[in-house]
Amino acid sequence: MRILVLGAGTVGRWIADMLCRRRHSVIVVDHDPHNVRRINSELDVRAIEGNASQSTVLFQADVCGADICLAVTGDDEVNIVAASMAKALGTRRSIARVYAPAFRDLSTFDYQRHFNIDSILSLEQLTAYELTRAIRNPDAIPLEHFARGQLEVYEMEVAGKSSAAGEKLRDLKIPGGVRIGSLAREGRMWIASGEDELHSGDRVSLVGMPDAVAKARVLFGGSSERTSKKRVMIAGGGETGYHLAGSLSPHDYRIVMLEQDVDRCEHLSKLLPNVTVIKANANRRSILEDEGAGTVDHFVACTGNDESNIMSGVEARELGAARVMCVVGRPDYANVVGKLGIDRAVSERDVLARQVLGFLNEGSVISQRRLPNGEIAVYELEIVEGSQVTDATLAELPFAGRCLIAAIQRDGFVRVPRADDQLKPGDIVVALVDQASTEECLSMFNVA
């Protein structure tokens, strides 16, 4: 593929190197002549000096013939403008990286839709979602990014005394706005269909709006559903910590956040009313002990500094935290943290790599992500004029047990579809696809 990378900083250079090693044709644009010389001398790519948000520079970089444009400069506004221009000038897919949460806040303004960008990525938010899944369930469906944070995925076990046990899914009175995404039983996970019968001990994933999911949980948990909240302590109130705290439901988790900066503490306390924000240095053992780090179910270190994260994680482990996770940027630290008793290290680079590689697709596929179990993949698909999926309602399409449309984005809004919904050209859908049926299912989204 022909890929245009805008920005040759730490992230841009690393992406260019990764894609080059995978035999893609890469062009890099950066305004710093030192970065350009370094890229040209060290990597097998073409680097151009110039402002990524200027059309003349983009034309010089052959933007019209690019399959994907990745705008990853250090300036949010430049990334959004450049990605928008690249899309308008002929790039098939355009992605912009941003830092400020406002650019992904749909309650104020939809930047992605307005500027016609295929995806706006926050590295900090993606890292937080990775930590969230590790806390809830590593095999959980990674829907948060695809559905732009508007839908919730909740996994739970079917209780023996629940009204759902022994019933077929089609017979359940599930609240509108909720779908059963997957079922897991005896180590196997598959896409749910209406003919599946629930057994006690099965794990189901509920996909839908948060309020609707909360109502649906009663069907599967019954009176025996555990009501005690798990305790989570987050060291670091930066963007990663903020997104992590915001993605964990206050109904299921009691969250304490430690942050050194007093102004940031005040800001976080307003944004996260259900989180206890404490002004404290998470690297001090005495503070961790006083705040109860040894009694938490999950301790997550995401201060923005690798050494600080590792140090506080080791201290929390020694104090008795049940599970310890930390964010590390340096790849060579990955082998070290496990030896220090840290259960999981999340690398921002690995998270971004999976996301970028997921965009390297053709046809109607915008991005994809395979679940850890390997049996199900999550696809973000663009509905095009003339494709077979536009010819019938979802209930009439031959998808049962093989493909589940979990979310539809239409006119800037994301929702859970109904059985009588019919897909239209221009829609963006999130689909769970059984790996054994991938080729057959995806062919229905493409034009012959």
C-alpha positions in Angstrom: 0.0 0.0 0.0 1.0 3.6 -0.5 1.0 5.4 2.9 1.5 9.0 3.7 2.7 9.8 7.2 2.5 13.5 8.2 4.9 14.2 11.1 8.3 12.7 11.7 8.4 13.0 15.5 8.7 10.0 17.8 5.4 8.5 16.8 5.6 9.3 13.1 9.1 8.0 12.7 8.2 4.8 14.5 5.1 4.3 12.4 7.1 4.9 9.2 9.7 2.3 10.2 7.0 -0.3 11.2 5.2 0.1 7.8 8.4 0.1 5.9 9.5 -3.2 7.5 6.1 -4.6 6.3 7.0 -3.7 2.7 4.6 -0.8 2.3 5.5 2.3 0.2 5.9 5.2 2.7 6.2 8.9 2.2 6.9 11.1 5.3 6.3 14.9 5.6 7.8 17.0 8.4 8.6 20.7 8.8 11.8 20.1 10.6 14.8 19.7 8.2 16.7 17.7 10.8 14.0 15.1 11.1 13.7 14.9 7.3 17.5 14.3 6.9 17.4 11.7 9.7 14.5 9.8 8.1 16.1 9.8 4.6 19.4 8.5 6.0 18.1 5.9 8.4 14.8 4.5 6.8 14.0 3.2 3.4 11.3 5.8 2.9 11.0 9.2 1.1 10.9 12.2 3.5 9.8 15.7 2.4 10.3 18.9 4.2 7.2 21.1 4.5 4.0 22.1 6.3 1.6 19.1 6.4 -1.4 21.4 6.2 -0.4 23.1 2.9 -1.9 21.7 -0.3 1.3 22.2 -2.3 3.3 20.0 0.1 0.6 17.3 0.1 0.6 17.3 -3.7 4.4 17.0 -3.6 3.9 13.9 -1.4 1.5 12.4 -4.0 -1.5 12.7 -1.7 -3.8 11.8 -4.6 -2.4 8.3 -5.0 -2.2 7.4 -1.3 -4.2 4.6 0.1 -4.0 6.0 3.7 -2.9 9.3 5.2 -1.8 9.2 8.9 -1.6 12.7 10.4 0.5 12.4 13.5 2.3 15.7 13.9 2.5 17.3 17.4 -0.3 19.8 16.6 -3.9 18.6 16.9 -5.2 21.4 14.6 -2.6 20.6 11.9 -3.5 16.9 12.0 -7.2 17.6 11.6 -6.8 20.0 8.8 -4.2 17.9 7.0 -6.2 14.7 7.3 -9.3 16.5 6.0 -7.4 18.0 3.0 -5.9 14.6 2.2 -9.3 13.0 2.1 -10.6 15.8 -0.1 -7.6 15.5 -2.5 -8.1 11.8 -3.1 -6.6 9.7 -0.3 -8.8 6.7 0.2 -8.6 6.8 4.1 -7.4 9.5 6.4 -6.7 9.3 10.1 -5.8 12.1 12.5 -4.2 11.8 15.9 -5.3 14.2 18.6 -4.4 14.8 22.2 -7.1 17.2 23.5 -10.3 15.4 24.5 -12.5 18.2 23.0 -11.8 16.8 19.5 -13.4 13.5 20.4 -16.3 14.9 22.5 -19.4 14.5 20.4 -21.6 16.4 22.8 -20.1 19.7 21.7 -19.0 19.2 18.0 -18.4 16.3 15.7 -15.0 17.1 14.2 -14.7 13.7 12.5 -17.9 14.1 10.6 -17.5 17.8 9.9 -14.0 17.4 8.4 -14.8 14.1 6.7 -12.0 12.2 8.4 -12.3 8.4 8.6 -11.0 8.3 12.2 -9.7 10.6 14.9 -7.4 8.7 17.2 -6.3 9.6 20.7 -3.3 7.5 21.7 -4.1 8.2 25.4 -7.7 7.1 24.9 -6.7 3.9 23.0 -4.3 3.0 25.8 -7.1 3.6 28.4 -9.4 1.3 26.5 -6.8 -1.4 26.5 -6.5 -1.0 30.3 -10.3 -1.0 30.6 -10.6 -4.3 28.8 -7.8 -5.8 30.9 -9.8 -4.9 34.0 -13.1 -6.1 32.8 -12.1 -9.0 30.6 -9.1 -9.3 28.2 -11.3 -11.2 25.7 -14.0 -8.4 25.8 -15.2 -7.1 22.4 -13.2 -3.9 21.7 -16.1 -1.8 20.6 -15.4 1.5 22.4 -13.2 3.0 19.7 -15.2 1.8 16.8 -18.5 3.1 18.3 -16.8 6.4 19.2 -17.4 5.9 22.9 -21.2 6.1 22.5 -22.0 2.4 23.2 -21.0 0.2 26.1 -19.9 -3.5 26.1 -20.6 -5.4 29.3 -19.7 -9.0 29.8 -21.4 -11.0 32.5 -22.1 -14.6 33.6 -25.6 -16.1 33.3 -26.7 -16.9 36.8 -28.4 -20.2 37.5 -31.5 -18.5 39.0 -31.8 -15.9 36.2 -34.9 -15.8 34.0 -32.6 -16.1 30.9 -31.2 -19.5 31.9 -32.7 -22.3 29.7 -34.2 -19.8 27.2 -33.4 -19.1 23.6 -32.2 -15.6 22.8 -35.1 -14.9 20.5 -37.6 -15.5 23.3 -36.0 -13.1 25.8 -37.6 -9.7 26.3 -34.4 -7.7 26.0 -34.7 -3.9 26.3 -34.6 -2.0 23.0 -31.1 -0.6 22.3 -29.3 -3.8 23.5 -27.9 -6.7 21.5 -26.2 -9.9 22.6 -22.9 -9.8 20.9 -21.2 -13.1 21.8 -21.6 -16.2 23.9 -18.8 -18.0 25.7 -19.0 -21.6 27.0 -16.4 -24.1 28.0 -13.5 -22.1 26.6 -15.2 -21.4 23.2 -16.7 -18.0 22.1 -19.0 -17.5 19.2 -21.4 -14.9 17.7 -24.8 -15.1 19.3 -27.9 -15.9 17.2 -31.6 -16.0 18.1 -31.5 -19.8 18.2 -28.8 -20.0 20.9 -30.1 -21.4 24.2 -28.5 -19.9 27.3 -27.0 -22.2 30.0 -26.1 -21.3 33.5 -22.5 -20.2 33.6 -22.4 -18.9 30.1 -20.7 -15.5 29.6 -22.7 -13.1 27.4 -21.6 -9.7 26.1 -24.3 -7.0 26.1 -23.9 -4.2 23.5 -25.9 -1.0 23.7 -26.5 2.3 25.3 -25.3 2.4 29.0 -28.8 2.8 30.5 -30.3 0.1 28.4 -27.4 -2.3 29.2 -28.0 -1.7 32.9 -31.6 -2.7 32.6 -30.7 -5.8 30.5 -28.3 -7.1 33.1 -31.2 -8.0 35.4 -32.3 -10.7 33.0 -29.0 -12.5 33.2 -27.9 -11.9 36.7 -31.1 -12.4 38.5 -31.2 -11.8 42.3 -27.8 -13.4 42.7 -26.0 -10.7 40.6 -23.0 -9.5 42.6 -23.5 -5.9 43.8 -20.2 -5.2 45.5 -18.0 -2.9 43.6 -14.4 -3.7 42.7 -11.8 -1.2 43.9 -9.5 0.4 41.3 -6.7 2.8 42.1 -5.3 4.9 39.2 -1.9 6.5 39.7 -1.7 9.6 37.4 -4.5 12.0 36.3 -3.3 12.7 32.8 -5.3 12.0 29.7 -4.8 8.2 30.0 -5.9 8.2 33.6 -8.9 10.4 32.8 -10.1 8.2 30.0 -9.6 5.1 32.0 -11.6 6.4 34.9 -14.4 7.6 32.6 -14.7 4.2 30.8 -15.3 2.2 34.0 -18.9 2.2 35.1 -19.5 3.7 38.6 -22.1 0.9 39.1 -19.3 -1.7 39.1 -16.2 0.1 40.2 -15.1 2.3 43.1 -12.3 4.4 41.7 -9.6 6.4 43.5 -7.2 8.6 41.5 -3.9 9.9 42.7 -2.6 13.1 41.0 0.2 15.5 42.1 -0.9 18.7 40.4 -3.6 20.6 42.5 -5.1 22.4 39.4 -5.4 19.1 37.6 -7.1 17.6 40.6 -9.7 20.3 40.7 -10.3 19.9 37.0 -10.6 16.1 37.2 -13.0 16.3 40.2 -15.4 18.3 38.0 -15.1 16.0 35.0 -15.3 12.8 37.1 -17.9 13.3 39.8 -18.0 9.6 40.7 -14.2 9.3 41.2 -12.3 10.2 44.4 -9.5 12.4 43.3 -6.6 12.8 45.8 -3.7 15.2 45.5 -0.8 12.8 46.2 2.5 11.5 44.9 1.9 7.9 43.8 5.7 7.1 44.0 5.7 7.3 47.8 5.1 4.0 49.5 3.7 5.7 52.6 1.0 7.5 50.6 0.1 4.3 48.7 -0.2 2.6 52.0 -2.3 5.3 53.6 -4.7 5.4 50.6 -5.2 1.7 50.6 -3.3 0.6 47.5 -2.7 -2.8 49.2 -6.5 -3.5 49.3 -7.5 -2.7 45.8 -8.6 -5.2 43.1 -6.7 -3.3 40.4 -3.8 -0.8 40.6 -3.0 1.0 37.4 0.0 3.3 37.0 -0.2 5.7 34.1 1.7 8.8 35.3 3.3 9.6 32.0 6.8 8.4 33.1 7.9 4.8 32.6 10.1 4.7 35.7 7.5 6.2 37.9 4.9 3.8 36.7 7.1 0.8 37.3 8.1 2.1 40.8 4.6 2.7 42.0 3.5 -0.6 40.5 6.2 -2.5 42.4 5.2 -0.7 45.6 1.5 -1.5 45.1 2.4 -5.2 44.5 4.4 -5.4 47.7 1.6 -3.7 49.6 -0.9 -6.4 48.4 -2.8 -5.1 45.4 -4.5 -8.0 43.8 -3.6 -7.0 40.2 -1.1 -4.5 39.0 -0.8 -2.9 35.6 1.3 -0.1 34.2 1.8 1.9 31.0 5.3 1.8 29.5 6.6 3.5 26.5 10.0 1.9 26.1 9.8 -1.5 24.3 12.8 -2.8 26.2 10.9 -2.4 29.5 8.4 -5.0 28.5 10.5 -7.9 29.6 11.5 -6.2 32.8 8.1 -5.5 34.4 7.0 -9.1 34.5 10.0 -10.0 36.6 9.1 -7.3 39.0 5.7 -8.7 39.8 3.6 -6.5 37.6 0.8 -8.4 36.0 0.5 -6.5 32.8 2.4 -3.8 31.0 0.5 -1.9 28.3 2.7 -0.3 25.6 1.4 2.8 23.9 3.4 1.9 20.8 1.9 -1.6 20.7 -1.6 -0.2 21.0 -1.1 2.3 18.2 0.6 -0.4 16.0 -2.5 -2.6 16.3 -4.7 0.3 15.4 -2.6 1.5 12.4 -2.3 -2.1 11.0 -6.1 -2.4 11.4 -6.5 0.4 8.9 -4.5 -1.4 6.2 -7.5 -2.8 4.3 -9.1 -2.6 0.9 -12.7 -2.4 -0.3 -15.4 -1.5 2.2 -13.3 -2.3 5.3 -12.2 0.8 7.2 -10.5 -1.0 10.1 -10.5 -4.4 11.8 -9.5 -5.9 15.1 -9.3 -9.6 16.0 -10.3 -10.7 19.5 -7.7 -12.5 21.6 -9.5 -15.8 21.3 -9.0 -15.7 17.5 -12.5 -16.8 16.6 -14.2 -13.4 16.2 -13.1 -10.2 14.6 -14.5 -6.7 14.8 -14.8 -4.9 11.5 -15.7 -1.2 10.8 -17.3 -1.2 7.4 -18.5 1.5 5.0 -21.8 0.7 3.2 -21.4 1.4 -0.5 -23.9 1.9 -3.2 -24.8 -1.4 -4.9 -23.6 -3.8 -2.2 -25.8 -6.8 -1.3 -26.3 -5.7 2.3 -28.5 -2.8 1.2 -31.0 -5.1 -0.5 -32.8 -6.4 2.6 -33.4 -5.8 6.3 -30.8 -7.1 8.8 -33.2 -10.0 9.8 -33.4 -11.1 6.1 -29.7 -11.1 5.5 -28.0 -14.5 5.7 -25.8 -13.5 8.7 -27.2 -15.6 11.6 -24.4 -17.0 13.7 -21.8 -15.7 11.3 -22.0 -11.9 11.3 -23.7 -9.5 13.8 -24.2 -5.8 13.1 -23.5 -4.4 16.5 -23.7 -0.7 15.7 -24.8 1.7 13.0 -23.4 5.2 12.5 -25.8 7.3 10.4 -25.8 11.1 10.1 -23.2 11.4 12.9 -25.2 9.3 15.4 -24.3 5.8 16.6 -27.0 3.4 17.7 -27.7 -0.3 18.1 -29.7 -1.6 15.1 -33.1 -3.4 15.1 -33.9 -6.5 13.2 -36.1 -4.5 10.7 -33.3 -1.9 10.0 -32.0 -1.7 6.5 -28.5 -0.5 5.7 -28.1 2.5 3.5 -25.1 3.8 1.4 -23.0 6.0 3.5 -23.7 4.2 6.8 -20.7 3.1 8.9 -21.3 -0.2 10.7 -19.5 -2.2 13.4 -19.8 -5.9 12.7 -18.7 -9.0 14.6 -17.6 -11.6 12.1 -16.8 -15.3 12.6 -13.4 -15.9 11.3 -14.4 -19.0 9.5 -17.0 -17.0 7.5 -15.0 -13.8 6.9 -14.6 -14.0 3.2 -18.2 -14.9 2.5 -19.6 -12.2 4.9 -17.4 -9.4 3.7 -18.1 -10.1 0.1 -21.7 -8.9 0.7 -20.4 -5.5 1.7 -18.4 -5.0 -1.5 -19.7 -4.3 -5.0 -19.1 -7.1 -7.4 
